[in-house]
């Protein structure tokens, strides 16, 4: 059961990392467009920040912390492995 949970947690975290990279790429392009006066989605990015991007970052941080705690506890319970 723990292995299955860990496997799915890692899959979700990998997908979330790629989503966060996509978000950052869009942010960089939108800021560049905003500074040159070209609309490249800055307003849409700002509208999606709170309902979509912020939870994605929170999920990534919480998952990383949870994964680290699970690995730490597994090492403490099985020091010979």
N, C-alpha and C positions, 0 to 999 in steps of 0.2 A: 504494500500500500504506500509506504513512504517513497519507494523508488518510483512508482507511478506518479505520485504527486510531484516529486522533484523533476521528473521528466517533463511533465506538462508545465510546471513553473518555468523551467528553462526555455521551453519552446515559446511561451508567452513573452518572456523577457527578451529573447532574441528578436521576435517580431516587433516588440515595442522599441528596441534599440534602433532598428531600421526605420521605424516610424519617426522617432525623435531625430534621427539624421536627416530624414526628409523634411521635417519641420524646420530644422536649422538651415537647410539649403534654401527653402522657400523664404525664410526670414532674411537671409543674406541677400538674395536676389531682390526681395521686396524693398529692403532698405536702400540698396543700390539704385533701384528704380525711383524710389521716393526722393533720393538726393539729386537725381537728374531730372526730375519732373515727369517721369514716365510712370503711368499706373501699371504696376506689376503685381497687384494683389495685396498691397499693404493694408487697405481698409478691411478686406476680407480676412486677412491674417489676424488683425486686431480683434475682429468680431469672434473668431474661432478660438482665441487664446484661452478665455475662461472656460467655456464649456467642453473643449476638445483637447487642446494641447496641454493645459495645466494638469488635468487628470492623468494624461499619458506620462508626463514627467513624474508625477507622484507615484504612479504605479511602478515605474521603473525604479525609483528610489526605494519604495517599500519592498519590492520584489528582491532587489539586491541585498537589502538588509536581512530579509527573511531567509534568503538563500545562504548568506554568511552565517547567520545564527544556526541554521540547520546543520551546516557543515561543522561548525564549532562544537555543537552538541554531539554530533556523530563521532567526532574525534575524541571527545571526553568520555563517551560511553564505550568506545572501542579503541583504546590506545595502541593495541598491537597491530592494527590494520594499516 
